[in-house]
Amino acid sequence: MHTVMWTFKVPAGTSKAQLIDTINAPAHTYQGIPGLIRKYYGISPDASSIVGIYLWENAAAANAFYTADWVAMVTKRWAAPPKRQEWETPIVVESAERRLVAAE
């Protein structure tokens, strides 16, 4: 499995309610993306930045999704380019289900 985290600086003066509205609007578009297992949205405590954390089946699926058009779209949405970080994810702990999911 492969994890990618995108960090976005939020435009000054954006309220937490505005952030939630902006996050909620496109959330449904991430359903059914090939290779995407799970996506998390996060807002920093001071609402100055947000993160999108994506768990992918593999790096190839992630790289196929993050096109130049996608980066341009999210850069426009947040008025600044995001920062990308990524990791190999050898195991995921599904605590509520009391199970471990290992990468193949």
N, C-alpha and C positions, 0 to 999 in steps of 0.2 A: 504494500500500500504506500501511498505517497501523500504528504500533507503540504499544502501551500497556504501561506498566510499573506494577505494583502492588508497593508495599513494605510489608512487615509487620514490626512489632516482635515479637520472640519472647518469650513469657513467661519470666521469670527462672527459672533452674534447669532449663531444657529442654536435654537433651543433644543432640548432633549425631545420634545414632542415633534418638532420638525424632523429630527433625525429618525425617529421611529417611523414617521410617515414616509420618509424617503427610502428607508429600508424595506418597509412593508410593500411598497408599490411594485417592485420587481421580484419579490421573493418567489412568487409562483413560477417565474420563468426558469428557475433552477430545478424544477421538478422534471424528472425524466432525462436529464443530461447523460449521455453515454459515458460510463466510467465514474460518474460522481456518486459517491456513497452517501456523503452527508456534508452539509454546509452550516456553519455557525456564524451568527452576526454578534459582534460585541461593541459596546460603547464604553469608552473610558469613564471613570468616575466624574471627571470634570467636563465631560462631553466635548473635549477638544480633538478627539480622534476616534475613529472606529476601525474595526478589523472585520475581515471576512476570512474565516478559516474553512478550508475545503479539504475533505478527505477523499482521495481518488483511489481507484483500483491500481493505478500505476502512473508513472511520470508521463508516459506517452499520451494518456487520456487528458491529463492536465494541460500539457503543452498544445494539444490539438484544440482545446477550448479557448486558451488565452491568446487569441489572435490580436494583431495590431488594432483591429476595429474594436475589440472588447476593451482593450486598454484605453483607447481614445474615448469610448463611451463613458467609462467610469471616471476618467480624468475630467470630462466635461461635467458629469453629475456632481463631482465633489470639488470642482474648480482647482484641482491640483493633481499631479500624477501620484499614483500610489507607490508604495515600497513593497517589493516582493521578497518573501523568505520561503524557503522550502526545506523539507526533511523527508528522509525515508522513514516509514512508519512500520516497524516490524510486528507490532502487536497493539491491539486496542482492547482495553478493559471495558466491557459493558457491565458496569457495576449493578445497575438495577436488575438486569437479567442474570447476574452472577455467571457471566461467561467471558471467555477470552477469545478474541478473533485474531488469528495469526495470519500474516501475509503469506501468500503461497510461494 
